[in-house]
Amino acid sequence: MIVKLAKLLFSKRQRLILWRIRNNFSYSRKKRLNFGSKFGVFGVFVSSVKLAFKEMDIITGRLDYPKTDIFMELDSLRAIRRLGACTKEPETVAWIEAQVKKGDIFYDIGANVGAFSFVASAAAGDNGKVYAFEPGASTYAILSRNVFLNNAEGKVIPIGIAFSDNTALNKLVYSSITAGEAQHNWGGEPEGKKFQFIPSYKMDDFIETFKIEPPNHIKIDVDGHEMNVLLGAKKTLQDHKLCSLLIEIDESVAGYKGIFQLLSNAGFSLDSKHRRNATTFNCIFVR
């Protein structure tokens, strides 16, 4: 009777999860987990229920990109803002749609959870490829799950490394370990904050080491570390296959004008400049 009722009320997946809860509780009770404490056993049961609901109810939303369906995993209330990325940065969408052609290779450096990686993938088509670089651990995890969610394996390739002006193991100091957050400090002192050691590469070294396709277009959003990324990409910038870049530039960062000079020396000119806040702009460069 109980089995029939369960089949009526719950899906096969939900029944499997409930069975796991029962087994976890039975095991913890038999083994007296947490030093035999009854509260320890109860704690395991409560945790099992919470995890079961989490497994049963993975929440997703649709990105505000009108031309194709792009879905994003939502792991917190703050994550809902990710769905409005295209409205927030219309110039980024317009640049991708104008510049990225079928079959192109697109590098998204500081990809976050991948909103613009998927927009670029839609523009590049099945024969194109997007490399989405994101060093933040929790953000990279959501980026990877978004690739699966959109059946984009092989078209959007998430890579959990950073680009810089040296190839080394460097320190990433987190502003927050919540997925999707930004303003992390590359190579700084932790001062009580969470940090990890992350592999960083010169872009030129990465392309040569792993024999991947050089980019036709590059988007860079790395919170003040842009010049370091470009200094590690001198060979890549000289490659005439590279047609355009969009770089978020904070004009309050010392030496930001060097970015314009470096790109000018590589044959690029500033095509347009779009304000993000009082000191930060999305700058589009074309060859």
C-alpha positions in Angstrom: 0.0 0.0 0.0 2.8 2.4 1.0 4.7 1.6 -2.2 1.6 2.2 -4.4 1.0 5.5 -2.6 4.6 6.6 -3.1 4.4 5.8 -6.8 1.2 7.9 -7.1 2.6 10.9 -5.2 6.3 11.1 -6.2 8.3 10.8 -9.5 10.9 8.1 -9.9 13.6 10.7 -9.2 11.9 11.9 -6.0 11.4 8.3 -4.8 15.1 7.7 -5.3 16.0 10.7 -3.2 13.6 9.8 -0.5 15.1 6.3 -0.4 18.5 7.9 0.0 17.2 9.9 3.0 15.9 6.7 4.6 19.2 4.9 4.0 21.3 7.9 5.3 19.2 8.0 8.5 19.3 4.3 9.0 23.1 4.2 8.5 23.7 7.1 10.9 21.5 5.5 13.5 23.2 2.2 13.3 26.7 3.6 13.4 25.9 6.3 15.9 27.6 9.0 13.9 29.0 12.1 15.6 30.2 10.2 18.7 26.8 8.4 19.2 24.9 11.6 19.9 21.2 11.4 19.1 21.5 15.0 18.0 24.2 13.9 15.6 21.8 11.3 14.1 19.1 13.9 13.9 21.5 16.3 12.3 22.3 13.8 9.5 18.6 13.3 8.9 18.0 17.1 8.7 21.0 17.6 6.3 19.7 14.7 4.2 16.3 16.3 3.8 17.9 19.7 2.9 20.1 18.1 0.3 17.2 16.1 -1.1 15.2 19.2 -1.7 18.3 20.8 -3.3 18.7 17.9 -5.7 15.0 17.8 -6.5 14.7 21.5 -7.3 17.6 22.9 -9.4 16.4 26.4 -10.2 17.1 27.9 -13.6 16.1 31.0 -15.6 16.2 32.3 -19.1 18.8 34.9 -20.1 17.3 38.1 -21.6 18.7 37.3 -25.0 15.9 37.4 -27.5 17.4 35.5 -30.4 17.8 32.1 -28.8 17.1 30.3 -25.5 20.0 30.5 -23.1 19.4 29.1 -19.6 21.4 29.9 -16.4 21.4 28.1 -13.1 20.3 30.2 -10.2 22.0 29.3 -6.9 20.9 32.4 -4.9 18.5 35.3 -4.9 21.3 37.6 -6.1 21.9 35.3 -9.0 18.6 36.4 -10.6 20.4 39.6 -11.8 22.5 37.4 -14.1 19.4 36.9 -16.2 19.5 40.6 -17.2 23.0 40.7 -18.5 22.1 41.6 -22.0 19.9 44.5 -20.9 22.7 45.7 -18.6 25.3 45.6 -21.4 23.6 46.1 -24.8 26.9 47.3 -26.3 28.5 43.9 -25.6 25.6 42.1 -27.3 25.8 44.5 -30.3 29.6 44.0 -30.6 29.2 40.2 -30.6 26.4 40.3 -33.1 28.3 42.7 -35.4 31.8 41.1 -35.2 31.5 37.4 -34.5 31.0 35.3 -37.7 30.1 31.7 -38.1 33.1 29.5 -37.4 34.9 32.2 -35.3 37.0 31.5 -32.2 36.0 33.7 -29.2 37.9 34.1 -25.9 35.9 35.2 -22.9 38.4 36.2 -20.3 36.8 36.7 -17.0 33.7 34.8 -18.2 32.0 34.7 -14.9 29.0 32.3 -15.2 29.0 32.6 -19.0 26.2 34.8 -20.1 28.2 36.4 -23.0 30.0 33.2 -23.7 26.7 31.7 -24.8 25.7 34.8 -26.8 29.0 34.5 -28.6 28.5 30.8 -29.1 25.1 31.5 -30.7 26.8 34.0 -33.1 29.7 31.6 -33.9 27.5 28.7 -34.7 28.2 25.0 -34.6 31.5 25.3 -36.3 32.7 28.1 -34.0 34.1 27.8 -30.5 34.1 29.8 -27.3 36.8 29.4 -24.7 35.4 30.7 -21.4 38.2 31.5 -18.9 37.1 31.9 -15.2 39.5 31.3 -12.3 37.0 31.7 -9.4 36.2 28.3 -8.0 32.5 28.7 -7.2 31.8 30.8 -10.3 33.6 28.3 -12.5 31.4 25.5 -11.1 28.2 27.4 -12.1 29.8 28.2 -15.5 30.5 24.5 -16.1 26.9 23.5 -15.1 25.5 26.2 -17.4 27.5 24.6 -20.3 25.7 21.3 -19.5 22.4 23.0 -19.0 22.6 24.5 -22.5 24.0 21.3 -24.2 27.0 23.4 -25.2 29.8 20.9 -24.6 32.5 21.3 -27.2 31.1 24.7 -28.2 31.6 26.6 -25.0 34.7 25.3 -23.2 35.1 26.4 -19.6 38.7 26.6 -18.4 39.5 27.4 -14.7 42.7 29.5 -15.2 43.7 33.1 -15.2 45.7 35.0 -17.8 48.4 37.4 -16.8 51.9 38.7 -17.8 53.6 35.6 -16.4 53.1 31.9 -16.4 53.1 30.9 -12.7 51.0 29.9 -9.7 49.5 33.1 -8.4 47.2 34.1 -5.5 43.6 35.0 -6.1 42.1 36.8 -3.1 38.3 36.7 -3.1 36.0 39.6 -2.5 33.4 36.9 -1.9 33.3 33.2 -2.5 29.6 33.4 -3.7 29.3 32.3 -7.3 29.1 35.2 -9.8 30.8 37.8 -7.6 33.6 40.1 -8.9 36.2 42.6 -7.8 38.6 39.8 -6.6 42.3 40.8 -6.1 44.9 39.1 -8.2 48.2 38.6 -6.4 47.3 40.8 -3.4 47.6 40.2 0.3 44.6 38.3 1.8 44.2 40.5 4.9 41.8 38.0 6.4 39.9 37.2 3.1 39.6 33.8 1.5 42.2 33.1 -1.2 43.5 30.3 -3.5 46.5 29.7 -5.5 45.5 29.6 -9.2 47.5 28.7 -12.3 48.0 31.8 -14.5 49.4 31.8 -18.0 50.6 34.3 -20.5 48.0 33.9 -23.3 50.8 33.3 -25.8 52.1 30.5 -23.6 48.7 28.9 -23.1 47.9 28.8 -26.9 51.4 27.3 -27.6 51.3 24.8 -24.7 47.8 23.4 -25.4 47.8 23.9 -29.2 44.4 25.6 -29.2 43.1 27.9 -31.8 44.1 31.6 -31.5 41.1 34.0 -31.1 39.3 36.0 -33.7 37.7 38.1 -30.9 38.6 38.6 -27.2 36.4 39.9 -24.4 38.3 40.9 -21.2 36.6 41.7 -17.9 39.2 41.1 -15.1 38.6 44.0 -12.7 41.8 46.1 -13.2 44.1 43.3 -14.4 43.6 44.1 -18.1 47.1 45.4 -18.8 48.7 42.3 -17.3 46.5 40.1 -19.6 47.5 42.1 -22.7 51.2 42.1 -21.8 51.1 38.3 -21.8 49.4 38.3 -25.2 51.8 40.2 -27.4 52.1 37.5 -30.1 48.4 37.0 -30.1 47.7 40.7 -30.6 50.0 40.8 -33.6 48.1 37.9 -35.2 45.9 39.3 -38.0 43.3 36.6 -37.3 42.4 38.7 -34.2 39.8 41.2 -35.5 38.4 42.9 -32.4 38.4 43.2 -28.6 36.0 44.4 -26.0 37.8 45.4 -22.8 36.3 46.8 -19.6 38.7 49.5 -18.5 38.6 51.3 -15.1 40.1 54.7 -15.6 40.8 55.1 -11.9 43.5 52.3 -12.2 47.0 53.7 -12.6 48.5 53.2 -16.0 45.2 52.5 -17.8 46.2 54.7 -20.8 48.9 52.2 -21.5 46.2 49.8 -22.7 45.3 52.2 -25.5 48.9 52.7 -26.6 49.7 48.9 -26.5 46.7 48.1 -28.7 47.5 51.0 -31.0 51.0 49.6 -31.5 49.4 46.2 -32.3 47.3 47.8 -35.1 44.0 48.4 -33.2 42.0 51.6 -32.9 39.2 52.5 -30.5 35.9 52.0 -32.2 33.5 53.0 -29.4 33.4 53.6 -25.6 30.5 52.8 -23.3 30.2 54.0 -19.7 29.5 51.4 -17.1 29.9 53.6 -14.0 31.7 56.8 -13.0 35.2 55.5 -13.9 34.6 52.3 -15.9 34.0 51.9 -19.6 33.5 49.0 -22.1 35.9 49.9 -24.8 35.7 48.2 -28.2 38.8 48.0 -30.4 39.0 46.9 -34.0 41.8 46.2 -36.4 
